Amino acid sequence: MADEDRSIVPPAPRGRELLAWIGPAIIWMISAIATGELLFTPRIASLYGYTVLWTLILAIFLKALLAREIGRYAVVTGGSLLQGIKNLPGPKNWGVWIIILPQLFVAVTTITGMAGAASSAIILALPGGFTAWAVIFLLISLTLVFFGKYRGVEYASIVMAIIIIVALVITAAFVFPGTEPLAAGLVPALPADVDFAELLPWIGFMMSGAAGLIWYSYWLTARGYGAAYHTVHRREGEVAVIEEESLPDIAHLSPTETGRMRDWIRIMTFSTTVAASIVLILLIALLILGTELLRPQGLLPEGPEVTAVLSVLLGDVWGPPGAWLMILAAFFAFWSTIVANLDGWTRMLGQGSIFIARQVRAAGRWVSMRFYRYVYLLGLMGVLPLILIVVWPEPVTFLGMAGIVEAIHIPVVAFATLYLNRKTLPRELRPSLSITVLTFAVGVFFAAFSVYYIAIEIFGLA
C-alpha cells in the first residue's frame, strides 16, 4: 500500500470497472452532438446530399485519432494539453496566446448560437418569443454552471442522446436508398457548387472542434486517468491543479509504472473509439435523413426555425410523435452542449489567463480560477451573448462563424500535440511512427480545407 501511495500511476481498472471510465469520452461526444451532428449535418445533407460522405468518414477518423493523441498526453503527464502548449519552444506563452485569442471569439459566437437553437425548440412547445426564451435559457444555463448544479442536465441529456440516436438510426434504415448512392459518396470529390462557408463549419464542429479536443484533456484529468490520479486526487482537487503550472515528474517512471501507463492509454483509446464510433453512426444516419427528407423539399435548418426543420427528420416518417421526440431530443442536445461548452471554455480560458498572468508576475485574483469564473462564465459568455441574441437572432449564422474558426484552429492543435507527444513524453510512451504520420495528416487535412476557404472566400481566388 505504501508503494502505491508513492506511485505516480495507479493500476488501471479491469473487467466491469472499465465501464465506469468511459465517462470523459461520452461527455466529449455529447458536448458537440448538437452542432456538428444534429444541426450542421442535416443542413449539409440538404445542400450536397451524399457527395460529402467521404469527407465525413475521413474527418471522423482523423479527429478520433487526434483526440486519442491528446488523450495520450493527458494520461501520461496528468495535465491538460494547454499546459503542454505553454511550454512550447519560443517566446514565453506564445502558444497559449494562439489558442486563447481565437477561442474568445468562438466562445461568444457558439454560446449565442446554441442559446438561439435551444430557443427554437422551446417556442414550438411553449408560448413566448424566440429572443425572450433564448435569453431565459442562457440565464438558467449560466446559473447552473456557475453553481455546479448541472449533473441532472448531463444525465437527462445522455438518456435522450441514446434514445434519439436509436430513433434516427432506425428511421435512416427505414428510408435507406440502397448502397449505390452512398457508394458514390465515397469517391473523394467535392460538389461542383460547394460553398466552403457551409462546409468548413461542418467539419470544424463535427464530433468536436479545436476547443472540444483540448477540453478532452481536462475531462480525462478530472476523472483521474493515468498520472492525473497524482495531480488531481492527491492534491486539492481539479481547480487547484488548473491553477498550478507544475506536473508530475514522469521522466523516470519505473517499469511497473510504465506498464500501468500503457494500460491507461489502452483504456482511453477504447473509450475514445467507442465515442467516435457512435458519432460516425449518428452522422451517417443524419446524412441519409437529410438527403432523403430535407433535400427534396429544399429545407435548411436556420434562423428561429432550426428545430422545426429538424423535426421533419422523424416527423415525416413517424408523424407527430416522431416530430415531438425530435423536438425534445434537440432541446436536450442543445442544452447539454451549451452546459458542456460553458464549463469547458471557463476551464481553458481561465487556465490560459493564469499562465499569462504569471508571466507578468501578477498574483492574487489574477491567478485564481474563481476570478475567471466571473470574467469568462458571466462576462464573456454571459453578457456578450445576451446582447447578441437580442441584436441578431440568427443561431446558425453565429455557429457557422464559430465553426470556421474551429476548423482553422484544428491544425494548430494537431501540430502542437504531435510535437509534445514526440518530444516531451518518455520514449516508451511516445506514439509510433505510423501514428505520428497520421497525426501530421490531421493537421494537413484541416489546413488544406482552411487555406482553400481563405483563398476562395476571403481573397476571392478561383
C-alpha positions in Angstrom: 0.0 0.0 0.0 2.9 2.3 0.9 4.5 1.7 -2.5 1.2 2.5 -4.3 0.8 5.7 -2.3 4.2 6.9 -3.6 3.5 5.8 -7.2 2.5 8.4 -9.8 0.4 5.9 -11.7 -2.2 3.7 -10.1 -3.2 0.3 -11.5 -5.7 0.7 -14.4 -9.2 -0.7 -13.9 -10.1 -4.0 -15.3 -13.2 -6.1 -16.1 -16.5 -4.4 -15.3 -14.8 -1.5 -13.8 -13.9 -0.3 -17.3 -17.5 0.8 -17.9 -17.1 3.4 -15.2 -14.2 5.0 -17.1 -15.8 5.8 -20.4 -17.4 9.0 -18.9 -15.0 11.5 -20.3 -15.4 10.2 -23.9 -19.2 10.3 -23.6 -19.1 13.8 -22.2 -16.8 14.8 -25.0 -19.2 13.2 -27.6 -22.3 14.9 -26.0 -20.5 18.3 -25.9 -20.6 18.6 -29.7 -23.6 16.5 -30.7 -25.9 19.5 -31.2 -23.6 21.4 -33.6 -21.5 19.2 -35.9 -24.0 16.4 -35.8 -27.6 17.4 -35.2 -27.5 20.9 -36.7 -24.9 21.1 -39.5 -25.1 17.5 -40.9 -28.7 17.7 -41.9 -28.0 21.1 -43.4 -25.0 19.8 -45.4 -27.1 16.8 -46.5 -29.8 19.1 -47.7 -27.3 21.1 -49.7 -25.0 18.4 -51.1 -26.5 15.0 -50.5 -24.2 12.0 -50.4 -21.3 13.6 -52.2 -19.7 14.6 -48.9 -19.8 11.1 -47.3 -16.1 10.6 -47.9 -15.4 13.9 -46.1 -17.5 12.8 -43.1 -15.8 9.5 -42.7 -12.3 10.9 -43.1 -12.9 13.8 -40.8 -14.2 11.5 -38.0 -11.3 9.1 -38.4 -8.7 11.9 -38.2 -10.4 13.7 -35.3 -10.7 10.5 -33.3 -7.0 9.9 -33.9 -6.2 13.4 -32.7 -8.4 13.1 -29.7 -6.6 9.9 -28.8 -3.2 11.6 -29.1 -4.4 14.5 -26.9 -5.6 11.8 -24.5 -2.2 10.2 -24.6 -0.6 13.5 -23.4 -3.2 14.0 -20.6 -2.9 10.4 -19.4 0.9 10.3 -19.4 1.5 13.8 -18.0 -1.5 14.2 -15.8 -2.2 17.7 -17.2 -4.2 19.5 -19.9 -2.9 20.0 -23.4 -2.8 23.7 -22.7 -0.2 23.1 -20.0 2.0 21.4 -22.6 1.4 24.2 -25.2 2.5 26.7 -22.6 6.0 25.1 -22.7 6.4 25.0 -26.4 9.9 26.4 -27.5 10.0 30.0 -28.4 8.7 33.2 -26.7 7.0 32.5 -23.4 3.3 31.6 -23.7 3.2 32.3 -27.4 1.3 29.0 -27.9 -1.2 29.9 -25.2 -1.9 33.2 -26.9 -2.5 31.5 -30.2 -5.1 29.2 -28.5 -6.8 31.7 -26.3 -7.3 34.7 -28.6 -9.4 32.9 -31.3 -11.3 31.0 -28.7 -12.6 34.2 -27.1 -14.5 34.8 -30.4 -15.6 31.2 -30.7 -16.9 31.1 -27.2 -19.1 34.1 -27.6 -20.5 33.1 -31.0 -21.1 29.5 -30.1 -22.9 30.3 -26.9 -25.0 32.8 -28.7 -25.9 30.3 -31.4 -26.6 27.5 -29.0 -28.9 29.6 -26.9 -30.9 30.6 -30.0 -31.0 27.0 -31.2 -32.4 25.8 -27.9 -35.0 28.6 -28.0 -36.1 27.4 -31.4 -37.2 24.2 -29.7 -38.8 25.9 -26.8 -41.1 28.1 -28.9 -42.6 25.0 -30.5 -43.9 23.8 -27.2 -44.4 27.0 -25.1 -45.9 30.5 -25.7 -43.4 33.3 -25.9 -41.0 34.9 -28.4 -37.7 33.4 -29.7 -35.5 36.1 -28.3 -37.1 36.0 -24.8 -36.7 32.3 -24.5 -33.1 32.4 -25.7 -32.3 34.9 -23.0 -34.1 32.9 -20.3 -32.5 29.7 -21.4 -29.0 31.2 -21.3 -29.5 32.8 -17.9 -30.6 29.4 -16.5 -27.7 27.6 -18.0 -25.2 30.2 -16.7 -26.7 29.8 -13.2 -26.5 26.0 -13.3 -22.8 26.0 -14.4 -21.8 28.8 -12.1 -23.1 26.9 -9.0 -22.1 23.5 -10.4 -25.7 22.2 -10.4 -25.9 20.7 -13.9 -25.5 17.0 -13.3 -29.2 16.5 -13.8 -28.9 18.1 -17.3 -26.0 15.8 -18.2 -27.8 12.6 -17.1 -31.0 13.6 -18.9 -29.1 14.5 -22.0 -27.2 11.2 -22.0 -30.5 9.3 -21.8 -32.1 11.5 -24.6 -28.9 11.1 -26.7 -29.3 7.3 -26.5 -33.0 7.5 -27.4 -32.5 9.9 -30.3 -29.5 8.1 -31.8 -31.5 4.8 -31.8 -34.6 6.6 -33.3 -32.5 8.3 -36.0 -30.7 5.2 -37.0 -33.9 3.2 -37.2 -35.5 5.9 -39.3 -32.5 6.2 -41.6 -32.7 2.4 -42.2 -36.4 2.9 -43.0 -35.7 5.5 -45.7 -32.4 3.9 -46.8 -32.0 4.4 -50.6 -29.7 1.5 -51.2 -25.9 1.2 -51.3 -25.3 2.7 -54.8 -25.9 6.4 -53.8 -23.8 6.0 -50.7 -21.0 4.2 -52.6 -20.8 7.2 -55.0 -20.3 9.5 -52.0 -17.1 7.5 -51.1 -15.3 9.0 -54.1 -13.1 11.8 -52.9 -14.5 14.8 -54.8 -16.2 18.0 -53.7 -19.6 19.1 -55.1 -19.2 21.5 -58.1 -21.3 24.1 -56.3 -19.6 23.7 -52.9 -19.7 26.7 -50.6 -16.8 26.5 -48.2 -18.6 28.8 -45.8 -21.0 25.9 -45.3 -18.6 23.0 -45.5 -15.9 24.4 -43.1 -18.2 24.9 -40.1 -19.5 21.4 -40.5 -16.0 19.7 -40.5 -14.9 22.2 -37.8 -17.6 21.2 -35.3 -18.0 17.6 -36.4 -17.6 15.4 -33.4 -15.6 18.1 -31.7 -14.0 21.4 -32.6 -10.5 22.6 -31.6 -11.7 23.7 -28.2 -13.5 20.5 -27.5 -10.4 18.5 -28.4 -8.4 20.5 -25.8 -11.3 20.0 -23.3 -11.0 16.3 -23.6 -7.6 16.5 -21.8 -9.4 18.4 -18.9 -12.1 15.8 -18.6 -9.6 12.9 -18.6 -7.6 14.7 -16.0 -10.6 15.4 -13.8 -11.6 11.7 -14.0 -8.1 10.7 -12.8 -6.8 8.8 -15.8 -3.1 7.8 -15.5 -0.8 10.4 -14.0 -3.9 12.6 -13.3 -4.6 10.4 -10.3 -1.5 12.0 -8.8 -2.3 15.6 -10.0 -5.9 15.7 -9.1 -6.7 13.1 -6.4 -3.5 13.6 -4.4 -3.8 17.4 -4.2 -6.7 19.7 -3.5 -8.9 18.9 -6.5 -9.0 19.9 -10.1 -9.3 23.6 -9.6 -6.1 23.7 -7.6 -4.3 21.7 -10.4 -5.5 24.1 -13.1 -4.1 27.0 -11.1 -0.7 25.2 -10.8 1.9 25.0 -13.6 3.9 22.0 -12.4 3.2 18.4 -13.5 4.4 15.1 -12.0 7.9 14.1 -12.9 7.4 11.3 -15.5 11.0 11.2 -16.8 12.0 8.3 -14.6 8.9 6.0 -14.4 9.6 2.5 -13.1 8.9 -0.5 -15.4 5.8 -1.1 -13.3 4.5 2.4 -13.7 5.3 2.4 -17.5 3.2 -0.8 -17.8 0.4 0.8 -15.9 0.5 3.8 -18.1 0.2 1.7 -21.2 -2.9 0.1 -19.6 -4.4 3.5 -19.1 -3.7 4.6 -22.6 -5.4 1.4 -23.9 -8.5 2.2 -21.8 -8.5 5.8 -23.0 -8.2 4.6 -26.6 -11.1 2.2 -26.1 -13.4 4.9 -24.7 -12.4 7.3 -27.4 -13.0 4.8 -30.1 -16.5 3.9 -28.7 -17.5 7.6 -28.6 -16.2 8.2 -32.2 -18.0 5.1 -33.5 -21.3 6.3 -32.0 -20.8 9.7 -33.6 -20.0 8.1 -37.0 -23.1 6.0 -37.0 -25.2 9.1 -36.0 -23.6 11.2 -38.7 -24.3 8.7 -41.4 -27.9 8.4 -40.2 -28.4 12.1 -40.3 -26.8 12.4 -43.7 -29.2 9.8 -45.0 -32.2 11.5 -43.4 -31.2 15.0 -44.5 -30.6 13.8 -48.1 -33.9 11.8 -48.4 -36.2 14.1 -46.4 -34.9 17.7 -46.3 -33.1 17.9 -49.7 -36.2 17.1 -51.9 -38.2 19.8 -50.0 -35.3 22.4 -50.1 -35.4 22.7 -46.3 -32.4 24.1 -44.4 -32.2 24.3 -40.6 -31.7 28.1 -40.0 -33.0 31.0 -38.0 -35.7 30.6 -35.4 -37.0 27.6 -37.4 -33.9 25.4 -36.7 -35.7 22.8 -34.6 -38.9 23.0 -36.7 -37.0 21.9 -39.7 -35.1 19.2 -37.8 -38.4 17.7 -36.6 -39.0 16.7 -40.2 -36.3 14.1 -39.8 -38.6 12.0 -37.7 -41.9 13.6 -38.3 -42.1 12.8 -42.0 -41.8 9.1 -41.2 -43.5 8.6 -37.8 -45.9 11.6 -37.8 -46.4 13.9 -34.8 -45.0 11.5 -32.2 -41.7 11.4 -34.2 -41.7 15.2 -34.6 -42.1 15.8 -30.9 -39.5 13.3 -30.0 -37.1 15.1 -32.3 -38.0 18.5 -30.7 -37.5 17.2 -27.2 -34.2 15.5 -28.1 -32.9 18.6 -29.9 -33.7 20.7 -26.9 -31.7 18.4 -24.6 -28.9 18.2 -27.1 -28.6 22.0 -27.3 -28.8 22.3 -23.6 -26.2 19.7 -22.8 -23.9 21.2 -25.4 -24.2 24.7 -24.0 -23.6 23.5 -20.5 -20.5 21.5 -21.6 -19.2 24.5 -23.6 -19.7 26.9 -20.7 -17.8 24.6 -18.4 -15.0 23.7 -21.0 -14.3 27.3 -22.0 -14.2 28.5 -18.4 -11.5 25.9 -17.6 -9.5 26.5 -20.8 -9.7 30.3 -20.9 -9.2 30.6 -17.1 -6.1 28.4 -17.2 -4.6 30.2 -20.2 -5.2 33.6 -18.4 -3.5 32.3 -15.3 -0.4 31.3 -17.3 -0.3 34.7 -18.9 -0.8 36.5 -15.6 2.1 34.6 -14.1 4.3 35.7 -17.0 3.8 39.3 -15.9 4.2 38.3 -12.2 0.6 39.0 -11.3 -0.8 37.5 -8.1 -4.0 37.3 -6.1 -7.2 37.2 -8.1 -5.3 37.2 -11.4 -4.1 33.7 -10.7 -7.4 32.4 -9.3 -9.9 30.3 -11.2 -12.7 31.7 -9.0 -12.0 35.2 -10.5 -12.0 33.9 -14.1 -15.3 32.1 -13.5 -16.8 35.6 -13.2 -14.7 37.1 -16.1 -15.4 34.3 -18.6 -18.5 32.5 -17.5 -20.6 35.5 -16.5 -18.9 38.2 -18.6 -17.6 36.8 -21.9 -20.2 34.0 -22.2 -22.9 35.7 -20.3 -23.3 39.5 -21.1 -22.0 39.4 -24.7 -24.2 36.6 -25.9 -27.2 38.1 -24.2 -26.6 41.3 -26.2 -26.0 39.5 -29.5 -29.1 37.3 -29.1 -31.2 40.5 -28.9 -29.5 42.3 -31.7 -29.1 39.4 -34.2 -31.3 36.3 -33.6 -29.6 34.1 -36.2 -28.2 31.0 -34.4 -26.9 29.1 -37.4 -25.0 32.2 -38.6 -23.2 32.6 -35.3 -22.5 28.8 -35.2 -21.2 29.0 -38.7 -18.7 31.7 -37.9 -17.6 29.8 -34.8 -17.2 26.6 -36.8 -15.0 28.2 -39.4 -12.6 29.4 -36.7 -12.6 26.0 -35.1 -11.7 24.3 -38.3 -8.9 26.7 -39.0 -7.7 26.2 -35.4 -7.5 22.4 -35.5 -4.2 22.2 -37.4 -2.6 24.3 -34.6 -3.9 21.8 -32.0 -2.8 18.8 -34.2 0.8 20.0 -34.8 1.2 21.1 -31.1 0.0 17.7 -29.9 2.4 16.0 -32.4 5.4 17.9 -31.1 4.5 17.5 -27.4 4.0 13.7 -27.7 7.1 13.1 -29.7 9.5 15.5 -27.8 8.3 15.6 -24.2 6.9 12.1 -23.3 9.0 9.2 -22.1 10.4 7.3 -25.1 8.4 4.2 -24.2 5.1 6.0 -24.2 5.6 8.1 -27.4 3.4 7.4 -30.4 4.7 5.1 -33.1 5.9 6.3 -36.5 2.6 5.4 -38.1 0.6 7.3 -35.5 3.0 10.2 -35.9 2.4 10.3 -39.7 -1.4 10.1 -39.2 -1.4 12.9 -36.6 0.6 15.1 -39.1 -2.1 14.1 -41.7 -4.8 15.5 -39.4 -3.1 18.9 -39.4 -2.6 18.8 -43.2 -6.2 17.8 -43.9 -7.8 20.6 -41.9 -5.1 23.1 -43.0 -5.9 22.3 -46.7 -9.6 23.0 -46.2 -8.8 26.1 -44.2 -6.3 27.5 -46.8 -8.8 26.8 -49.6 -11.6 28.6 -47.7 -9.4 31.6 -47.1 -8.2 31.7 -50.7 -11.7 31.5 -52.1 -13.9 33.3 -49.6 -11.6 36.0 -48.3 -9.2 36.7 -51.2 -11.6 35.7 -54.0 -9.2 33.5 -55.8 -10.8 30.9 -58.1 
